[in-house]
């Protein structure tokens, strides 16, 4: 009997040694995509047309920022926020000091176009390509106009391109307004 127990123990031990140990697989490494550099705003005629469709016909209201009424700089502010996802200052004077000035012949979609509409009055819109710009008109509300229109052509002032946030954009709105008012006094 002792031989049988010894034999049974040997069989168990040998079978245990002969079995395949469970295979442990290392977890697959997690691939982390590289950090992407922020890109300049991606404007297109289609996203501007879509934004226009949402606001088309909204009446002009000085200081307005809703579908009940909106002014030109408020419209640019909301378009930039909606399409690009960044905030701009709220006034024309503060918006006009941002970015890099570009010649009219080199305008690209998304450039801000500025106009002198009176002795001290200023207007801003967003260039859409093909000499068109999107803006909040004082008489017809949100609309698309031509830079070559008999009213707008002689009032065209300059254009600015906002490729990336600048220190000026990160300044407080109050300091931008102060800067713009000081700049006005020197003209």
Helices and strands as residue ranges (DSSP letters): H 2-18, H 45-55, E 65-66, E 69-70, H 72-79, I 80-84, H 92-95, E 100-102, G 104-106, E 112-116, E 122-129, E 132-137, E 141-146, G 153-155, E 156-161, H 167-170, H 173-185
